[in-house]
Amino acid sequence: MYRTLLRPLLFSFDPEAIHHFTFKVVRLANAIGLGTIFRSLYKVDHPALKRELFGLQFPNPVGLAAGFDKDAKLFKELSNLGFGFVEIGTVTPKPQSGNEKPRLFRLKEDAAIINRMGFNNGGVEDAVERLKTNAPVGNKHRVLIGGNIGKNKVTPNEDAVKDYIICFDAMFDYVDYFVVNVSSPNTPNLRALQEKKPLTDLLRTLQDKNNLKEKRKPILLKIAPDLTDEQLLDIIDIVSITNIDGVIATNTTILREGLQSANKDELGGLSGRPLAKRATEVIRFLAEKSHKAFPIIGVGGIHTPEDALEKLAAGADLVQLYTGFIYEGPQLIKDINKAIIKRT
């Protein structure tokens, strides 16, 4: 129904405008009591789906990737669609409008999206106010939340660590794990922070603060798919040196090989089906070369249950959806979970 009726309708409008409109519709639907129906349609509960990772209990291994619910406006309603966890953000210390519009493009022939949003968000304090509502009331469940943090565009790289600390401190009591985003291609010079020394310094600083807490929170690193093998080996070394809890592989790519869509040359990060192979390659490389020394969340080009199973087989412990969710709808979440159960 989604692919045959809803998707053609949604895809006939501007991508960013329909994204915000859909948020309003989903929020309204849940407000009038349809959340229970959504859960009955899409939520799968089975012992084979449960995962324990870096001290957290995941009800199932299929999560929503960062970038969809940037400002923590819809995490409760989205969890009703069957997600085992929701990652909000990327959040920055101060509000910022992001890059000029248009900045979001569908590549229908390639089942892909290009975005150059530029960390548009309302700032960390705005997100925290919404995250404060994430507590069980009566028989309502609490959503497992990841907090994806970044730096403001105007903050020079030499001061970037301060921005990450601000977000870390502000969100600490309201998220279950953190993701350090240094891999978006849409903030100038951000990817330079993936180099070994600045990245090690950044993660060490966050870990030092983390270890002073009464109960620390898991910290993960989100990396680009465009890193070389040598750079990926550096990532493995950095994880060992800083003792962070895991890696999310991968963010969007700046490559454009083999695309068919007319707007394939738009600037920004490419996500969706064309990223599937490379994201899986990165997952397998990290898992094999590190001897599975740390957990990996796999993301990139998951449009079918088989795509998800492939990433899990390559070494991912959990998976996340973004573009596949947009193209395939919430049935994809259910189908992946059912495929995992069938495989066990």
GUNU-824958 format. One record per residue (C-alpha): x, y, z. Coordinates in Angstrom, 1 decimal, always signed. Last residue first. Example, Ala and Ser with C-alpha at 12.3 -4.5 7.8 and 13.67 -1.06 7.14 Angstrom:
<pts>
PT +13.7 -1.1 +7.1
PT +12.3 -4.5 +7.8
</pts>
This chain:
<pts>
PT +17.7 -18.0 +13.7
PT +17.2 -17.0 +10.0
PT +13.4 -16.8 +10.3
PT +13.7 -14.4 +13.3
PT +16.0 -12.2 +11.3
PT +13.7 -12.3 +8.3
PT +10.8 -11.3 +10.5
PT +12.8 -8.3 +11.8
PT +13.7 -7.2 +8.3
PT +10.1 -7.5 +7.1
PT +8.7 -5.5 +10.1
PT +11.2 -2.6 +9.4
PT +10.5 -2.8 +5.7
PT +6.7 -2.5 +6.3
PT +7.5 +1.0 +7.7
PT +7.9 +2.5 +4.2
PT +9.9 +1.3 +1.2
PT +11.4 +4.5 -0.3
PT +11.6 +6.6 +2.8
PT +12.6 +3.7 +5.1
PT +15.3 +2.7 +2.6
PT +16.6 +6.3 +2.7
PT +17.0 +6.2 +6.5
PT +17.5 +2.7 +8.0
PT +19.8 +1.5 +10.7
PT +21.3 -1.9 +11.4
PT +22.6 -3.6 +14.6
PT +25.5 -6.0 +15.3
PT +27.2 -5.5 +11.9
PT +29.8 -8.0 +11.0
PT +29.4 -8.9 +7.3
PT +26.6 -11.3 +8.1
PT +24.7 -8.4 +9.8
PT +25.2 -6.3 +6.7
PT +24.0 -9.0 +4.4
PT +21.0 -9.7 +6.6
PT +20.0 -6.0 +6.2
PT +20.3 -6.0 +2.5
PT +18.3 -9.3 +2.3
PT +15.5 -7.7 +4.3
PT +15.2 -5.1 +1.6
PT +16.1 -1.4 +1.0
PT +19.2 -1.1 +3.2
PT +21.5 +1.2 +1.2
PT +23.7 +2.5 +4.0
PT +23.7 +1.7 +7.7
PT +25.5 -0.9 +9.8
PT +26.0 -0.4 +13.5
PT +29.3 -2.0 +14.5
PT +30.3 -3.3 +17.9
PT +34.0 -3.5 +18.9
PT +37.0 -5.9 +18.7
PT +35.4 -8.0 +15.9
PT +38.9 -9.3 +14.8
PT +39.8 -5.6 +14.2
PT +40.7 -6.4 +10.5
PT +37.7 -8.6 +10.0
PT +35.0 -6.4 +11.6
PT +36.4 -3.2 +10.2
PT +36.8 -4.6 +6.7
PT +33.4 -6.3 +6.7
PT +31.6 -3.1 +7.8
PT +33.5 -1.0 +5.2
PT +32.6 -3.5 +2.4
PT +28.9 -3.4 +3.5
PT +28.8 +0.4 +3.3
PT +30.4 +0.1 -0.2
PT +27.9 -2.3 -1.5
PT +24.8 -0.5 -0.2
PT +25.7 +3.0 -1.2
PT +24.0 +2.9 -4.5
PT +20.8 +1.8 -2.8
PT +20.3 +4.8 -0.6
PT +22.4 +7.8 +0.4
PT +24.4 +10.4 -1.5
PT +25.9 +13.3 +0.4
PT +25.9 +16.8 -1.1
PT +26.3 +18.5 -4.4
PT +23.9 +17.7 -7.2
PT +25.5 +15.7 -9.9
PT +22.9 +12.9 -9.9
PT +20.0 +15.2 -10.8
PT +19.1 +13.4 -14.0
PT +19.1 +10.0 -12.4
PT +21.2 +7.1 -13.7
PT +24.0 +6.8 -11.2
PT +26.9 +4.5 -11.9
PT +29.5 +6.2 -9.8
PT +28.6 +9.4 -7.9
PT +31.0 +9.5 -4.9
PT +30.4 +12.0 -2.1
PT +29.1 +9.3 +0.2
PT +26.6 +9.4 +3.1
PT +27.5 +8.1 +6.6
PT +28.5 +4.5 +7.2
PT +29.4 +2.5 +9.2
PT +28.5 +3.4 +12.8
PT +31.4 +2.5 +15.1
PT +31.7 +1.2 +18.7
PT +32.2 +1.8 +22.4
PT +35.0 +4.2 +22.6
PT +38.3 +2.9 +24.2
PT +40.3 +6.0 +23.0
PT +43.3 +4.0 +21.9
PT +41.4 +0.9 +20.6
PT +38.8 +3.0 +18.7
PT +41.6 +5.1 +17.3
PT +43.5 +2.0 +16.1
PT +40.4 +0.7 +14.3
PT +39.9 +4.2 +12.8
PT +43.5 +4.3 +11.6
PT +42.9 +0.9 +9.9
PT +40.0 +2.6 +8.2
PT +42.3 +5.4 +7.1
PT +44.7 +2.9 +5.5
PT +41.8 +1.1 +3.8
PT +40.7 +4.4 +2.3
PT +37.8 +6.4 +3.7
PT +34.9 +7.2 +1.4
PT +32.2 +5.4 +3.4
PT +32.3 +8.1 +6.0
PT +32.5 +7.3 +9.7
PT +30.1 +7.6 +12.7
PT +31.9 +7.2 +16.0
PT +30.2 +5.7 +19.0
PT +30.1 +6.7 +22.7
PT +28.3 +4.6 +25.3
PT +27.2 +6.5 +28.4
PT +29.1 +6.6 +31.7
PT +27.5 +6.0 +35.1
PT +28.7 +8.2 +37.9
PT +30.3 +10.4 +35.3
PT +34.0 +11.1 +35.4
PT +34.5 +8.5 +32.7
PT +32.4 +10.4 +30.2
PT +34.4 +13.6 +30.6
PT +37.6 +11.7 +29.9
PT +35.9 +9.9 +27.1
PT +34.8 +13.2 +25.4
PT +38.4 +14.5 +25.6
PT +39.8 +11.2 +24.3
PT +37.3 +11.3 +21.4
PT +38.3 +14.8 +20.3
PT +42.1 +14.2 +20.7
PT +41.9 +10.9 +18.7
PT +39.9 +12.6 +16.0
PT +42.3 +15.5 +15.7
PT +45.3 +13.2 +15.6
PT +44.0 +10.5 +13.2
PT +42.2 +12.5 +10.5
PT +38.5 +12.2 +10.8
PT +38.3 +15.9 +11.9
PT +39.1 +16.8 +8.2
PT +35.6 +15.5 +7.5
PT +34.2 +18.7 +9.0
PT +36.1 +21.0 +6.7
PT +32.9 +22.7 +5.5
PT +29.7 +21.1 +6.8
PT +27.8 +19.1 +4.1
PT +30.1 +16.1 +3.7
PT +29.0 +14.6 +7.1
PT +31.7 +12.5 +8.6
PT +32.7 +14.0 +11.9
PT +29.5 +12.9 +13.7
PT +30.2 +11.7 +17.3
PT +27.3 +9.3 +18.2
PT +26.1 +9.2 +21.8
PT +24.2 +6.6 +23.7
PT +21.1 +6.3 +25.9
PT +20.0 +9.9 +25.6
PT +18.5 +12.3 +28.1
PT +20.9 +12.7 +31.0
PT +23.9 +13.3 +28.8
PT +22.2 +15.7 +26.4
PT +23.5 +19.0 +27.7
PT +27.0 +17.7 +28.6
PT +27.6 +15.9 +25.3
PT +26.2 +18.8 +23.3
PT +28.5 +21.4 +25.0
PT +31.4 +18.9 +24.8
PT +31.0 +18.5 +21.0
PT +31.0 +22.2 +20.5
PT +34.1 +22.6 +22.6
PT +35.9 +19.9 +20.6
PT +35.3 +21.9 +17.5
PT +37.6 +24.8 +18.5
PT +40.5 +23.9 +16.2
PT +38.0 +23.0 +13.6
PT +36.6 +26.5 +13.4
PT +33.0 +27.0 +14.7
PT +30.9 +28.8 +12.1
PT +29.3 +25.6 +10.8
PT +28.2 +24.5 +14.3
PT +29.7 +21.2 +15.5
PT +28.2 +17.8 +15.7
PT +26.2 +15.4 +17.9
PT +24.1 +12.3 +17.2
PT +22.1 +11.4 +20.4
PT +20.9 +7.8 +20.4
PT +17.5 +7.1 +22.0
PT +15.8 +3.9 +23.3
PT +12.2 +4.9 +23.4
PT +10.3 +4.5 +26.8
PT +7.1 +2.6 +26.7
PT +3.6 +3.7 +27.6
PT +1.8 +1.5 +30.1
PT +1.5 +4.2 +32.7
PT +4.0 +6.9 +31.8
PT +7.5 +5.7 +30.7
PT +9.9 +8.6 +30.1
PT +10.9 +10.3 +26.9
PT +9.4 +13.7 +27.8
PT +12.8 +15.2 +28.7
PT +13.9 +14.5 +25.1
PT +11.7 +17.3 +23.9
PT +13.3 +19.9 +26.1
PT +16.7 +18.4 +25.2
PT +16.2 +19.1 +21.5
PT +15.7 +22.8 +22.0
PT +18.7 +22.9 +24.3
PT +20.8 +21.2 +21.6
PT +20.1 +23.7 +18.8
PT +17.1 +24.1 +16.5
PT +18.6 +22.1 +13.7
PT +20.0 +22.3 +10.2
PT +23.2 +20.3 +10.1
PT +24.2 +21.3 +6.6
PT +21.2 +20.0 +4.6
PT +23.3 +19.0 +1.6
PT +21.2 +15.9 +0.7
PT +21.3 +13.5 -2.2
PT +18.7 +10.7 -2.1
PT +18.7 +7.2 -3.6
PT +16.5 +4.6 -5.3
PT +18.6 +5.0 -8.4
PT +15.9 +5.9 -10.8
PT +14.2 +7.9 -8.1
PT +17.1 +10.2 -7.3
PT +15.3 +12.3 -4.8
PT +16.9 +15.7 -3.9
PT +17.3 +17.6 -0.6
PT +19.1 +21.0 -0.5
PT +16.9 +23.4 -2.4
PT +17.4 +25.5 -0.4
PT +20.4 +27.2 +1.2
PT +22.5 +25.4 +3.7
PT +21.7 +24.9 +7.4
PT +19.4 +27.1 +9.5
PT +21.4 +26.9 +12.6
PT +20.5 +26.7 +16.3
PT +23.5 +26.7 +18.7
PT +25.2 +23.7 +20.3
PT +24.7 +21.3 +17.3
PT +22.4 +18.3 +17.0
PT +22.7 +15.7 +14.2
PT +20.3 +14.7 +15.4
PT +18.1 +11.9 +16.8
PT +18.9 +8.2 +16.7
PT +15.8 +6.0 +17.2
PT +15.8 +2.5 +18.6
PT +14.1 -0.8 +18.1
PT +12.0 +0.6 +15.3
PT +8.6 -0.9 +14.8
PT +6.4 +1.9 +13.5
PT +5.4 +2.9 +17.0
PT +9.1 +4.0 +17.5
PT +8.4 +6.7 +14.9
PT +5.6 +8.2 +17.1
PT +7.9 +8.4 +20.1
PT +10.9 +9.8 +18.2
PT +8.8 +12.6 +16.5
PT +10.2 +16.0 +17.4
PT +13.7 +15.0 +18.5
PT +15.3 +17.8 +16.5
PT +16.9 +15.9 +13.7
PT +14.3 +13.3 +13.3
PT +15.4 +11.9 +9.9
PT +19.1 +12.9 +10.0
PT +20.2 +10.2 +12.4
PT +19.4 +6.6 +11.5
PT +16.3 +4.8 +12.6
PT +16.9 +1.4 +14.2
PT +16.5 -2.2 +13.4
PT +18.2 -4.6 +15.9
PT +15.2 -5.4 +18.1
PT +14.2 -4.7 +21.7
PT +17.7 -3.3 +22.3
PT +19.0 -3.7 +25.9
PT +22.0 -1.4 +26.5
PT +25.3 -2.2 +28.2
PT +27.5 -1.7 +25.1
PT +25.1 -4.1 +23.2
PT +22.5 -6.5 +24.4
PT +20.2 -7.5 +21.5
PT +16.6 -8.8 +21.4
PT +15.4 -10.0 +18.1
PT +15.5 -13.7 +18.8
PT +13.3 -13.2 +21.9
PT +10.4 -12.0 +19.7
PT +8.3 -8.8 +19.5
PT +7.5 -7.5 +16.0
PT +6.0 -4.0 +15.8
PT +4.5 -3.1 +12.4
PT +0.8 -3.6 +12.3
PT +0.0 -3.8 +16.0
PT +2.3 -0.9 +16.7
PT +0.6 +1.2 +14.0
PT -2.8 +0.4 +15.4
PT -1.8 +1.4 +18.9
PT -0.3 +4.7 +17.6
PT -3.6 +5.4 +15.9
PT -4.9 +7.1 +19.1
PT -5.9 +10.6 +18.0
PT -2.5 +12.0 +18.9
PT -0.8 +9.2 +17.0
PT -2.4 +10.3 +13.7
PT -1.7 +13.9 +14.5
PT +2.0 +13.3 +15.0
PT +2.1 +11.2 +11.8
PT +0.4 +13.9 +9.8
PT +2.6 +16.7 +11.2
PT +5.8 +14.7 +10.5
PT +4.5 +14.0 +7.0
PT +4.2 +17.7 +6.3
PT +7.7 +18.3 +7.4
PT +9.1 +15.6 +5.1
PT +6.7 +16.8 +2.3
PT +8.4 +20.2 +2.3
PT +11.9 +18.7 +2.3
PT +11.2 +16.4 -0.6
PT +9.2 +18.8 -2.8
PT +5.9 +17.1 -3.8
PT +5.1 +14.2 -6.2
PT +7.1 +11.8 -4.1
PT +4.5 +11.8 -1.4
PT +1.7 +10.8 -3.8
PT +3.8 +8.1 -5.5
PT +4.9 +6.8 -2.1
PT +1.4 +6.6 -0.6
PT -0.4 +4.5 -3.2
PT +1.8 +1.6 -4.6
PT +4.8 +1.8 -2.3
PT +2.8 +2.4 +0.9
PT +0.0 +0.0 +0.0
</pts>
